[in-house]
Amino acid sequence: MSTTAKTKKSSSNKWIKGLWKLFVAGLLFVLLFLLSIRFGLWGALPDTKELENPKTKLASEIYSSDAKVLGKMFYQEDRTNSDFEDLPLHLKQALIATEDERFYCHSGIDGRALLRAIIMLGKDGGGSTITQQLAKNLFHREEVNKSNRIIQKLKEWLLSAEIEKRYTKEEIILMYFNTVPYGNSFGIKSASKRYFNKKTIDLKIEEAAVLVGMLKANTYYNPVRNPENAKRRRSVVLKQMKVNDYITQNEYDSLRVLPLVTDHNFVDHNTGTAPYFRSHLTQWMKQWTKNYAAKTGVKYNIYDDGLKIYTTIDSRLQEYAEKAVQNHMKTLQQQFFDETARRNRDPWYGEDENGDLVNDPEYPARMMKRTQRYRSLKKQYKNDQDSIDYYLNKPVRMKLFSWNGEIDTTLSPMDSLKYCKQILHAGFMSFEPQTGHIKAWVGGINHTHFQYDHVNKKATRQVGSTFKPLVYARGLDDDKLQPCEKESTGPVIVEYGNGQEWRPQNSGEVPPEVTFYQGLQQSINTVTARVMKRLGPNSAEVVRQTAGQMGIDESKFEPYPSIALGTMDISVFEMVGAYGTFANGGTFVEPIFVTRIEDKNGNILEDFTPEKNEAIRMQTAYI
């Protein structure tokens, strides 16, 4: 062999050895790189416990007594999990046909799809499998830059392999549908309710195709915001279902031409059924979680831990109650505006030293000083009242409530306050006296504009003559009067304390003499005062005790006999509960609005039953 030939052969062997060395070195580098990712050198991966029990934020759900979802408690993510039986077959088929055709043939990574994505640079679809997307949804929701994208993809590969080892294909599909984002709604259950106002199991094929199509780009293919884009994307999903033999050609031809029909059911904390009740329940639940943690050491987050809160509210009665309040208050509001126009002056009144109504033109200015806007201006301009007044009277864009729809207008803050202070408000609560279950709770007329709840115990108002039945109840209980016994309606003096006297007056003409039954029926002040007089010098104390036994906070009472005319401030919640005593044969049953609380797995955390006590005699309640 010539020297030249030997030299060429030697050079060729060196190239081959060099290539093998380069290949082995590259292989070792890849293996070491994967091992470095696996052992957390590029950021920790979830451990086995996390993989077997992935943590996701779940909104707590509020259920009515008739098994309807009244609403949810969530902070940023409206997420509710589905069960596998909740997923219709065509929904699963639409997902597989569109996102991962060989889902049942790979173990987390689809080599063919990955190679296609690399060659086509992603133009003909990505290479991520459903399992890889699940890994991203569960553990890598954070944004990444281009330099970290490769590392994240490798992490997803490793996680996908681990997920495939631990879960069946059906479990992976379920977990995927429970974690996919739809804007600020997460999971197919929330999306079905939001866009089609129905349960997931009731989705039609074309509706399932819309929701699967949204996964490519939530906003761009949103059926409410961009219906044409959503319809085109729906056709793509339906075509993939046809290609994969999940639907026939005839089905495809008929489904793709159907109009896109949605039933948008966007519900926030201000809309939907029972918004005032849900708001009150949220605050109540926050206190409950603190109490539960103190007792058990277990902490729950009402926004993240998927609690199930079963309430006493009946969704049907709640809707009737809200409609009744709306109709009644709309009528009263118009009557108020008509009367104000007839008088041709602002309806600001106060009381003078004699208790008579007098005009109070300074009322709006006083109310303005209680607002956050005034406090902010005061902080900014100190004692420069001219600047403060300037901005309070400067027109700005705003939206105001009206019974004929929201008003988008330009108005000064002072004028808007004057308008809003003329809006009439109401609180409504109904409950079942025998069980204590609150069936309807309407805290106001519009939670978006007026969030003050007029029902809960902190929302007190002077109750006036509605308190008189409790006074008569004590008189009957102590055998101080009989319903048919006659009594004078003339002037009366009730002594109390150290020789002090109370001299009530009637508000209009009354007969000279009536029975006690008629005195209550006609709400005659002097007859009620005579009941107090018969109860003795400690009448205010004994009436306070009766009210306390009927569920009213006794600290709200002053030690004066004038409480007989309802001079104290009591909440709607307490008054309704007290009146329930009469309907329940003298037994007071504490009003409750929650029957039980469960964790996300259905384990009962606490049951609730109302407290009961014999407040008055059955005979008294009947009379």
C-alpha positions as CSV (number, residue, x, y, z in Angstrom):
1,M,0.0,0.0,0.0
2,S,1.4,3.3,-1.0
3,T,2.2,6.1,1.5
4,T,-0.5,8.3,0.0
5,A,-3.2,5.7,0.5
6,K,-2.1,5.0,4.1
7,T,-2.2,8.7,4.8
8,K,-5.8,9.0,3.3
9,K,-7.0,6.0,5.3
10,S,-5.5,7.4,8.5
11,S,-7.1,10.8,7.9
12,S,-10.5,9.1,7.2
13,N,-10.2,7.1,10.5
14,K,-9.4,10.2,12.4
15,W,-12.6,11.9,11.0
16,I,-14.7,8.9,11.9
17,K,-13.3,8.7,15.4
18,G,-13.8,12.5,15.7
19,L,-17.4,12.2,14.7
20,W,-18.0,9.3,17.1
21,K,-16.3,11.3,19.9
22,L,-18.5,14.3,19.0
23,F,-21.6,12.1,19.0
24,V,-20.8,10.5,22.3
25,A,-19.8,13.9,23.8
26,G,-23.1,15.4,22.5
27,L,-25.1,12.5,23.9
28,L,-23.3,12.8,27.3
29,F,-24.0,16.5,27.3
30,V,-27.7,16.0,26.6
31,L,-27.9,13.3,29.3
32,L,-26.1,15.4,31.8
33,F,-28.2,18.4,30.9
34,L,-31.4,16.4,31.4
35,L,-30.0,15.1,34.7
36,S,-29.2,18.6,35.8
37,I,-32.8,19.6,35.0
38,R,-34.1,16.5,36.7
39,F,-32.2,17.2,39.9
40,G,-33.3,20.9,40.0
41,L,-30.1,22.7,38.9
42,W,-32.3,24.8,36.6
43,G,-35.2,25.2,39.0
44,A,-36.9,22.7,41.2
45,L,-39.3,20.2,39.7
46,P,-42.3,19.0,41.5
47,D,-41.6,16.0,43.8
48,T,-43.6,12.8,43.8
49,K,-46.1,14.0,46.3
50,E,-46.9,17.1,44.2
51,L,-47.3,15.0,41.1
52,E,-49.7,12.7,42.9
53,N,-51.6,15.5,44.5
54,P,-51.2,18.6,42.3
55,K,-52.3,21.8,43.9
56,T,-54.7,24.1,42.0
57,K,-56.7,27.0,43.1
58,L,-60.4,26.1,43.3
59,A,-63.2,28.6,43.8
60,S,-65.6,27.8,46.7
61,E,-69.1,27.1,45.5
62,I,-72.3,28.4,47.2
63,Y,-75.3,26.1,46.9
64,S,-78.9,26.9,47.5
65,S,-81.3,24.6,49.4
66,D,-82.8,23.5,46.0
67,A,-79.3,22.4,44.8
68,K,-78.6,25.4,42.5
69,V,-75.2,27.1,42.4
70,L,-75.9,30.7,43.7
71,G,-72.3,31.8,43.0
72,K,-68.7,31.3,43.7
73,M,-66.0,32.8,45.9
74,F,-62.8,33.5,44.0
75,Y,-60.2,36.2,43.9
76,Q,-58.5,35.9,40.5
77,E,-59.3,32.4,39.1
78,D,-62.9,31.2,38.7
79,R,-62.0,27.5,38.8
80,T,-64.4,24.6,39.5
81,N,-63.5,20.9,39.0
82,S,-65.5,18.4,37.0
83,D,-65.8,14.7,37.4
84,F,-65.0,12.3,34.6
85,E,-68.7,11.4,34.1
86,D,-69.4,15.1,33.6
87,L,-67.5,15.1,30.3
88,P,-69.5,14.1,27.2
89,L,-67.7,11.8,24.8
90,H,-67.8,14.3,21.9
91,L,-65.9,16.9,24.1
92,K,-63.1,14.4,24.8
93,Q,-63.0,13.5,21.1
94,A,-62.9,17.1,20.0
95,L,-59.9,17.7,22.3
96,I,-58.0,14.6,21.1
97,A,-58.7,15.3,17.4
98,T,-57.5,18.9,17.7
99,E,-54.7,18.9,20.2
100,D,-53.2,15.3,20.2
101,E,-54.3,12.8,17.6
102,R,-52.1,10.1,18.9
103,F,-52.9,10.7,22.6
104,Y,-53.6,7.0,23.3
105,C,-50.4,5.8,21.4
106,H,-47.6,7.8,23.2
107,S,-46.3,8.0,26.7
108,G,-46.3,11.8,27.1
109,I,-44.2,12.8,24.1
110,D,-45.3,12.4,20.5
111,G,-42.1,12.1,18.4
112,R,-43.9,12.5,15.1
113,A,-45.7,15.7,16.2
114,L,-42.5,17.0,17.6
115,L,-40.5,16.4,14.4
116,R,-43.3,17.9,12.3
117,A,-43.3,21.0,14.5
118,I,-39.5,21.4,14.2
119,I,-39.5,21.0,10.4
120,M,-42.5,23.3,9.9
121,L,-41.3,25.7,12.6
122,G,-44.7,25.4,14.3
123,K,-46.7,26.6,11.3
124,D,-48.6,23.3,11.0
125,G,-49.4,23.0,14.7
126,G,-47.3,22.6,17.8
127,G,-45.6,19.5,19.1
128,S,-46.9,19.5,22.6
129,T,-49.1,16.7,23.7
130,I,-52.1,17.0,26.0
131,T,-49.9,15.6,28.8
132,Q,-47.3,18.2,28.1
133,Q,-49.9,21.0,28.2
134,L,-51.2,19.5,31.4
135,A,-47.7,19.7,32.9
136,K,-47.5,23.3,31.9
137,N,-50.9,24.1,33.3
138,L,-50.1,22.4,36.6
139,F,-46.6,23.5,37.3
140,H,-45.3,26.1,34.8
141,R,-47.9,28.8,34.4
142,E,-45.3,31.6,34.8
143,E,-44.1,33.5,31.8
144,V,-40.7,32.6,30.3
145,N,-38.3,34.4,28.0
146,K,-36.8,32.8,24.9
147,S,-33.6,31.8,26.6
148,N,-35.5,29.7,29.1
149,R,-38.1,28.3,26.7
150,I,-35.9,25.3,25.8
151,I,-35.4,24.5,29.5
152,Q,-39.1,24.7,30.2
153,K,-39.9,22.4,27.2
154,L,-37.4,19.8,28.6
155,K,-39.0,20.2,32.0
156,E,-42.4,19.5,30.5
157,W,-41.0,16.4,28.8
158,L,-39.7,15.0,32.1
159,L,-43.0,15.9,33.9
160,S,-45.1,14.4,31.1
161,A,-43.3,11.1,31.5
162,E,-43.8,11.2,35.2
163,I,-47.5,12.1,34.8
164,E,-48.0,9.2,32.4
165,K,-46.6,6.8,34.9
166,R,-48.9,7.9,37.6
167,Y,-52.2,8.5,35.9
168,T,-54.4,6.8,33.3
169,K,-55.2,8.5,30.0
170,E,-58.8,9.2,31.3
171,E,-57.4,10.9,34.4
172,I,-55.0,13.0,32.3
173,I,-57.9,14.2,30.2
174,L,-60.0,15.1,33.2
175,M,-57.1,16.9,34.9
176,Y,-56.5,18.8,31.6
177,F,-60.1,19.9,31.3
178,N,-60.0,21.0,35.0
179,T,-56.9,23.2,34.5
180,V,-57.2,24.8,31.1
181,P,-57.7,28.6,31.2
182,Y,-60.6,30.5,29.6
183,G,-59.7,34.0,30.5
184,N,-60.2,34.4,34.2
185,S,-62.3,31.3,34.2
186,F,-60.5,28.0,34.6
187,G,-61.7,24.6,33.8
188,I,-64.4,23.3,31.4
189,K,-67.1,23.4,34.0
190,S,-66.7,27.2,34.5
191,A,-66.4,27.8,30.8
192,S,-69.6,25.8,30.0
193,K,-71.6,27.8,32.5
194,R,-70.1,31.1,31.4
195,Y,-70.4,30.8,27.6
196,F,-73.4,28.5,27.2
197,N,-75.1,28.6,30.7
198,K,-75.3,24.9,31.0
199,K,-73.7,21.9,32.6
200,T,-70.7,20.4,30.8
201,I,-72.5,17.1,30.2
202,D,-75.2,18.9,28.3
203,L,-72.9,20.5,25.7
204,K,-73.7,19.9,22.1
205,I,-71.0,18.8,19.7
206,E,-70.8,22.3,18.1
207,E,-70.6,23.9,21.6
208,A,-67.9,21.5,22.6
209,A,-66.0,22.4,19.4
210,V,-66.2,26.1,20.3
211,L,-64.7,25.6,23.8
212,V,-62.0,23.3,22.5
213,G,-61.2,25.8,19.8
214,M,-60.8,28.5,22.4
215,L,-57.8,26.7,23.8
216,K,-55.6,28.0,20.9
217,A,-56.2,31.6,21.9
218,N,-58.8,32.5,24.5
219,T,-59.4,36.1,23.5
220,Y,-59.0,35.8,19.7
221,Y,-61.5,32.8,19.6
222,N,-63.8,34.1,22.3
223,P,-67.4,33.4,21.0
224,V,-68.8,36.5,22.7
225,R,-66.1,39.0,21.8
226,N,-65.0,37.6,18.4
227,P,-67.9,35.4,17.2
228,E,-66.6,35.2,13.6
229,N,-63.2,34.0,14.7
230,A,-64.8,31.5,17.0
231,K,-67.0,30.1,14.2
232,R,-64.0,29.6,11.9
233,R,-62.1,27.9,14.7
234,R,-65.1,25.7,15.4
235,S,-65.0,24.5,11.8
236,V,-61.4,23.6,12.2
237,V,-62.2,21.5,15.3
238,L,-65.1,19.8,13.5
239,K,-63.0,19.0,10.5
240,Q,-60.4,17.4,12.8
241,M,-63.1,15.3,14.3
242,K,-64.2,14.2,10.9
243,V,-60.6,13.4,9.8
244,N,-60.3,11.2,12.9
245,D,-63.6,9.5,12.3
246,Y,-65.3,10.9,15.4
247,I,-68.1,12.4,13.2
248,T,-69.4,11.5,9.7
249,Q,-69.2,13.7,6.6
250,N,-72.9,14.4,6.9
251,E,-72.6,15.5,10.5
252,Y,-69.6,17.7,9.6
253,D,-71.5,19.3,6.8
254,S,-74.6,20.1,8.9
255,L,-72.7,21.2,12.1
256,R,-70.2,23.6,10.5
257,V,-73.0,25.7,8.9
258,L,-75.0,26.1,12.2
259,P,-75.1,29.6,13.6
260,L,-72.9,30.3,16.6
261,V,-75.3,30.6,19.5
262,T,-74.1,31.5,23.0
263,D,-75.8,32.2,26.3
264,H,-73.3,34.4,28.1
265,N,-73.6,34.0,31.8
266,F,-70.9,36.3,33.1
267,V,-71.4,36.5,36.9
268,D,-69.2,38.7,39.1
269,H,-69.6,39.6,42.8
270,N,-72.2,42.3,42.0
271,T,-74.5,40.4,39.6
272,G,-76.4,37.1,39.6
273,T,-78.7,35.8,42.2
274,A,-78.5,37.1,45.8
275,P,-75.5,39.3,45.5
276,Y,-76.0,40.9,48.9
277,F,-76.3,37.6,50.6
278,R,-73.2,36.3,48.8
279,S,-71.3,39.3,49.9
280,H,-72.4,38.8,53.5
281,L,-71.6,35.1,53.3
282,T,-68.1,35.9,52.1
283,Q,-67.4,37.9,55.2
284,W,-69.0,35.3,57.4
285,M,-66.9,32.6,55.8
286,K,-63.7,34.5,56.5
287,Q,-64.5,34.6,60.2
288,W,-65.5,30.9,60.0
289,T,-62.1,29.9,58.6
290,K,-60.4,31.7,61.5
291,N,-62.6,30.0,64.0
292,Y,-62.1,26.6,62.4
293,A,-58.3,27.1,62.3
294,A,-58.3,28.0,66.0
295,K,-60.3,24.8,66.8
296,T,-58.6,22.3,64.5
297,G,-55.3,23.9,63.4
298,V,-56.4,23.4,59.8
299,K,-56.4,26.6,57.7
300,Y,-58.7,27.0,54.6
301,N,-58.7,29.8,52.0
302,I,-62.2,30.5,50.8
303,Y,-60.9,31.7,47.4
304,D,-58.5,28.8,46.6
305,D,-59.5,25.6,48.5
306,G,-62.8,24.7,46.7
307,L,-65.0,24.6,49.7
308,K,-68.7,23.7,49.2
309,I,-71.0,25.9,51.2
310,Y,-74.6,24.7,51.5
311,T,-77.0,27.4,52.3
312,T,-80.7,27.7,53.3
313,I,-81.5,30.1,50.5
314,D,-84.2,28.8,48.1
315,S,-83.2,30.1,44.6
316,R,-86.8,30.3,43.5
317,L,-88.0,32.3,46.5
318,Q,-84.9,34.5,46.2
319,E,-85.8,35.4,42.6
320,Y,-89.4,36.1,43.6
321,A,-88.2,38.3,46.5
322,E,-85.7,40.3,44.4
323,K,-88.4,40.8,41.8
324,A,-90.9,41.9,44.4
325,V,-88.5,44.4,45.9
326,Q,-87.6,45.7,42.5
327,N,-91.3,46.3,41.5
328,H,-92.3,47.8,44.8
329,M,-89.3,50.1,45.1
330,K,-89.5,51.3,41.5
331,T,-93.1,52.4,42.1
332,L,-92.2,54.1,45.4
333,Q,-89.2,55.9,43.8
334,Q,-91.4,57.4,41.1
335,Q,-93.9,58.5,43.7
336,F,-91.1,60.1,45.6
337,F,-89.8,62.0,42.6
338,D,-93.3,63.1,41.7
339,E,-93.9,64.5,45.2
340,T,-90.6,66.3,45.2
341,A,-91.4,67.9,41.9
342,R,-94.8,68.9,43.1
343,R,-93.3,70.6,46.2
344,N,-90.6,72.2,44.0
345,R,-87.8,72.0,46.6
346,D,-85.1,69.6,47.7
347,P,-86.3,66.8,50.1
348,W,-83.8,67.5,52.8
349,Y,-85.4,67.5,56.3
350,G,-84.3,67.2,59.9
351,E,-85.9,67.3,63.3
352,D,-86.1,70.4,65.6
353,E,-86.0,70.2,69.4
354,N,-89.7,69.3,69.4
355,G,-89.3,66.4,67.0
356,D,-91.0,68.2,64.2
357,L,-89.7,68.0,60.6
358,V,-87.9,71.1,59.4
359,N,-86.1,72.0,56.1
360,D,-82.3,71.1,56.3
361,P,-80.5,72.6,53.3
362,E,-77.1,71.8,54.7
363,Y,-77.7,68.1,54.6
364,P,-75.8,67.4,51.3
365,A,-72.8,69.3,52.4
366,R,-72.6,67.3,55.7
367,M,-73.0,64.0,53.8
368,M,-70.3,65.0,51.3
369,K,-67.8,65.4,54.2
370,R,-68.3,61.7,54.9
371,T,-67.2,60.5,51.4
372,Q,-63.8,59.2,50.4
373,R,-63.7,61.8,47.6
374,Y,-63.9,64.7,50.1
375,R,-61.3,63.1,52.4
376,S,-58.9,62.7,49.5
377,L,-59.4,66.4,48.4
378,K,-59.0,67.5,52.1
379,K,-55.7,65.6,52.3
380,Q,-54.5,67.1,49.0
381,Y,-55.6,70.7,49.5
382,K,-55.4,70.9,53.3
383,N,-57.5,74.0,54.4
384,D,-57.9,75.4,50.9
385,Q,-61.7,75.2,50.9
386,D,-62.0,77.0,47.5
387,S,-60.0,74.3,45.8
388,I,-62.0,71.6,47.5
389,D,-65.3,73.2,46.5
390,Y,-64.1,73.7,43.0
391,Y,-63.5,70.0,42.4
392,L,-66.6,69.0,44.2
393,N,-68.6,71.1,41.8
394,K,-66.6,70.2,38.6
395,P,-68.5,67.9,36.2
396,V,-67.0,64.6,35.5
397,R,-68.0,61.4,33.6
398,M,-69.9,58.9,35.8
399,K,-72.5,56.2,35.8
400,L,-75.6,56.5,38.0
401,F,-78.3,54.1,39.0
402,S,-81.8,54.4,37.7
403,W,-84.7,52.0,37.6
404,N,-84.8,52.5,33.8
405,G,-81.2,51.4,33.3
406,E,-77.8,52.8,34.2
407,I,-77.3,56.5,33.3
408,D,-74.0,57.4,31.6
409,T,-73.7,61.1,32.2
410,T,-71.5,64.1,33.2
411,L,-72.3,65.5,36.6
412,S,-70.4,67.1,39.5
413,P,-69.7,65.0,42.6
414,M,-72.0,67.3,44.6
415,D,-74.9,66.9,42.2
416,S,-74.4,63.1,42.0
417,L,-74.5,62.9,45.8
418,K,-77.8,64.9,45.8
419,Y,-79.2,62.5,43.2
420,C,-78.1,59.4,45.0
421,K,-79.4,60.6,48.4
422,Q,-82.9,60.7,46.9
423,I,-82.8,57.0,45.9
424,L,-85.0,54.9,48.2
425,H,-83.6,51.7,49.6
426,A,-85.0,48.6,51.2
427,G,-84.0,45.3,53.0
428,F,-86.0,42.1,52.7
429,M,-85.6,38.8,54.5
430,S,-87.8,35.8,54.9
431,F,-87.2,32.7,56.9
432,E,-88.9,29.5,58.0
433,P,-89.8,30.0,61.7
434,Q,-89.9,26.2,62.5
435,T,-86.4,25.5,61.2
436,G,-84.7,28.9,61.3
437,H,-83.7,28.5,57.6
438,I,-83.5,31.9,55.8
439,K,-85.1,31.4,52.4
440,A,-84.6,34.9,50.8
441,W,-82.2,37.7,51.5
442,V,-82.4,41.0,49.5
443,G,-80.0,43.5,51.1
444,G,-80.7,46.3,48.7
445,I,-81.8,47.5,45.3
446,N,-78.6,47.2,43.2
447,H,-75.3,45.8,44.5
448,T,-73.2,47.4,41.8
449,H,-74.1,50.9,42.8
450,F,-75.2,50.5,46.5
451,Q,-73.3,47.8,48.3
452,Y,-74.6,48.6,51.8
453,D,-76.6,45.5,53.0
454,H,-79.8,46.5,54.8
455,V,-80.5,43.1,56.2
456,N,-77.5,42.0,58.3
457,K,-77.3,42.6,62.0
458,K,-75.0,45.6,61.7
459,A,-77.5,47.4,59.4
460,T,-79.8,48.9,62.1
461,R,-82.7,51.3,61.6
462,Q,-85.2,52.8,64.0
463,V,-88.0,50.2,64.0
464,G,-90.9,52.3,65.3
465,S,-94.3,50.7,65.8
466,T,-93.1,47.3,64.5
467,F,-91.7,46.8,67.9
468,K,-95.1,47.2,69.7
469,P,-96.1,43.5,69.4
470,L,-93.1,42.5,71.6
471,V,-94.4,45.0,74.3
472,Y,-97.9,43.4,74.2
473,A,-96.3,40.0,74.3
474,R,-94.6,40.7,77.6
475,G,-97.8,42.2,79.0
476,L,-99.8,39.0,78.0
477,D,-97.0,36.7,79.3
478,D,-97.1,38.5,82.7
479,D,-101.0,38.4,82.8
480,K,-101.1,42.2,83.0
481,L,-103.7,42.5,80.3
482,Q,-106.3,40.7,78.3
483,P,-106.9,41.2,74.5
484,C,-110.6,42.1,74.9
485,E,-110.0,44.3,77.9
486,K,-110.9,48.0,77.3
487,E,-108.5,50.8,78.0
488,S,-108.5,54.6,77.6
489,T,-106.6,56.2,74.7
490,G,-106.3,59.5,76.5
491,P,-103.1,61.1,77.8
492,V,-100.9,58.9,80.0
493,I,-97.8,59.5,82.2
494,V,-95.3,56.7,82.7
495,E,-92.9,57.1,85.6
496,Y,-89.4,55.7,85.5
497,G,-86.0,56.1,87.1
498,N,-85.8,58.8,89.8
499,G,-89.2,60.4,89.4
500,Q,-88.8,61.0,85.6
501,E,-91.9,61.0,83.4
502,W,-92.7,59.9,79.9
503,R,-95.8,61.5,78.2
504,P,-96.3,60.0,74.7
505,Q,-98.8,61.4,72.3
506,N,-100.8,59.8,69.5
507,S,-100.1,60.8,65.9
508,G,-103.8,61.3,64.9
509,E,-107.3,61.1,66.1
510,V,-108.3,57.9,67.9
511,P,-111.4,56.6,69.7
512,P,-111.6,57.6,73.4
513,E,-111.5,53.9,74.4
514,V,-110.4,50.7,72.7
515,T,-109.6,47.1,73.6
516,F,-105.9,46.2,73.8
517,Y,-106.4,44.1,70.7
518,Q,-107.6,47.3,68.9
519,G,-104.8,49.3,70.4
520,L,-102.2,47.1,68.8
521,Q,-104.2,46.8,65.6
522,Q,-104.4,50.5,65.2
523,S,-100.9,51.2,66.7
524,I,-102.1,53.7,69.3
525,N,-99.2,55.0,71.2
526,T,-101.0,55.8,74.5
527,V,-102.4,52.3,74.7
528,T,-98.9,50.8,74.3
529,A,-97.7,53.2,77.0
530,R,-100.4,51.9,79.3
531,V,-99.1,48.4,78.7
532,M,-95.6,49.7,79.9
533,K,-97.2,51.3,82.9
534,R,-98.9,48.0,83.9
535,L,-95.5,46.2,83.6
536,G,-94.2,48.4,86.5
537,P,-91.4,50.8,87.1
538,N,-88.9,48.4,85.5
539,S,-90.9,48.0,82.3
540,A,-88.0,48.9,80.0
541,E,-85.9,46.2,81.6
542,V,-88.5,43.4,81.4
543,V,-89.3,44.3,77.7
544,R,-85.6,44.3,77.0
545,Q,-85.4,40.8,78.4
546,T,-88.3,39.6,76.3
547,A,-86.7,41.1,73.2
548,G,-83.4,39.4,74.1
549,Q,-85.1,36.0,74.3
550,M,-86.5,36.6,70.9
551,G,-83.1,37.1,69.4
552,I,-82.6,40.9,69.5
553,D,-79.3,42.3,70.9
554,E,-80.2,43.6,74.3
555,S,-77.3,46.2,74.2
556,K,-79.3,48.2,71.7
557,F,-81.9,49.2,74.3
558,E,-81.9,52.3,76.5
559,P,-83.5,52.1,80.0
560,Y,-86.4,54.2,79.1
561,P,-90.1,53.3,78.6
562,S,-90.1,55.1,75.2
563,I,-88.5,51.9,73.8
564,A,-92.1,50.7,73.6
565,L,-92.5,52.9,70.5
566,G,-89.4,51.5,68.8
567,T,-87.0,54.3,69.4
568,M,-84.0,52.0,69.2
569,D,-82.1,50.9,66.1
570,I,-82.6,47.2,65.2
571,S,-81.7,45.2,62.1
572,V,-84.1,43.6,59.7
573,F,-82.4,40.3,60.5
574,E,-83.3,40.5,64.2
575,M,-86.8,41.8,63.7
576,V,-87.7,39.0,61.3
577,G,-86.3,36.5,63.7
578,A,-88.3,37.9,66.6
579,Y,-91.5,37.9,64.6
580,G,-90.9,34.2,63.8
581,T,-91.4,33.5,67.5
582,F,-95.1,34.4,67.2
583,A,-95.5,32.1,64.2
584,N,-93.6,29.3,66.0
585,G,-95.8,29.0,69.0
586,G,-93.6,31.1,71.3
587,T,-90.4,29.3,70.5
588,F,-87.6,31.4,69.1
589,V,-85.5,29.7,66.5
590,E,-82.3,31.5,65.6
591,P,-82.2,32.4,61.8
592,I,-79.4,30.6,60.1
593,F,-78.2,30.7,56.4
594,V,-75.6,27.8,56.3
595,T,-76.4,24.2,56.9
596,R,-73.0,22.6,56.3
597,I,-69.6,23.2,54.8
598,E,-67.6,20.6,52.9
599,D,-64.1,20.5,51.6
600,K,-63.4,19.9,47.9
601,N,-63.6,16.1,48.3
602,G,-67.0,16.2,50.0
603,N,-65.8,15.7,53.6
604,I,-68.1,17.5,56.0
605,L,-66.1,20.1,57.9
606,E,-69.1,21.4,60.0
607,D,-72.8,21.1,60.3
608,F,-75.0,23.9,61.5
609,T,-78.2,23.8,63.5
610,P,-80.1,26.8,65.0
611,E,-80.4,27.5,68.7
612,K,-83.9,27.4,70.2
613,N,-85.5,28.7,73.3
614,E,-88.9,29.2,74.8
615,A,-89.3,33.0,74.6
616,I,-93.0,33.4,75.3
617,R,-95.9,31.2,76.2
618,M,-97.7,29.4,73.4
619,Q,-101.0,31.1,74.3
620,T,-99.3,34.5,74.1
621,A,-97.9,33.7,70.7
622,Y,-101.3,32.5,69.5
623,I,-103.1,35.7,70.7
